[in-house]
């Protein structure tokens, strides 16, 4: 029986910052002596920040990074995450993506966001923080009114924009400004991205309609050829309640509401989910939310072995590898149970289920795993 107290506290991203610097010790050899301590790293970050940032930026960053080191905070706000890239003296957007995805367990920076596009370009061009900040401030009036979501649901456009613009077209700050001053280019940007939205709703057909006043309405349809709409309420219950069509078992709305407090980065209230579906909520979809859907949609029939979503759930190495491949493909960070309390729960429940049922069929194991996961989530909801 698992101890649910192991999953009720969010992990700090400080060890991720420490591991990034440890893994790239050659970048810091002139300022950090290996082995170094947490306090050595904190001192370096504050020193670099004081040299780089204006005082009105340095003070909030210093307080935030110190709170992270002391354990009185577990994460950084987005602006301080951007500042962290410069306090670590990263010299490319690729280094920033590695930091975010592989060490901080954050979604990667998105070229769909104008703000993050400018940051990525600034890192790629080795622009100073002052130049990057000046550019972000220059386009503030354009960043603020960006639409919440792209008007189309096409896949692959963000990657295309990144490769054609940041990798090929933009070679200096003048080229960046010229690119951003083009209204046709600016029309691409939005506050949220298509990739992860479409990944979450991979098991449903999405239909965009527009009312006379221009408001966007998104309907959900099953992929089974049925023209009857799927209600958002049922989809919400299926996703966050882990609704099982076979057993009829699911987490109740009250339990889901409680889990929103325990795993706020994973679960959503019905109202917030409606806003997400209709693309009116400018919030990234987390890897934990995506995993809830993925676990139900992994294919277990041997006849589907050639499909990317097929997995032998009785093989722990294959299970983790397939999940990681799918997560990374959709720009989520890979599973990191050591530093994410919800993913630790997912993997611990998986291991317990495998220990208890090592000889069942692949399909039956999936049923038992989800049943066991519901049991623990229900216990946590009532804790």
MOKA-V436380 format. One record per run of one state. SS is the DSSP state (h for helix, s for strand, l for the rest). FROM is the first residue (numbers start at 1). LEN is the number of residues. Records with the same first field share a line. If there is no record, write none. Layout:
# MOKA-V436380
SS->FROM-LEN / FROM-LEN
This chain:
# MOKA-V436380
l->1-3 / 8-6 / 24-1 / 29-9 / 53-2 / 71-7 / 88-5 / 104-10 / 125-4 / 139-1 / 145-12 / 170-3 / 181-2 / 187-7 / 201-4 / 211-5 / 222-7 / 231-1 / 241-12 / 263-7 / 278-9 / 298-1 / 300-2 / 305-5 / 311-5 / 330-11 / 357-5 / 382-2
h->4-4 / 14-10 / 25-4 / 38-15 / 55-16 / 78-10 / 93-11 / 114-11 / 129-10 / 140-5 / 157-13 / 173-8 / 183-4 / 194-7 / 232-9 / 253-10 / 270-8 / 287-11 / 302-3 / 316-14 / 341-16 / 362-20
s->205-6 / 216-6 / 229-2 / 299-1 / 310-1
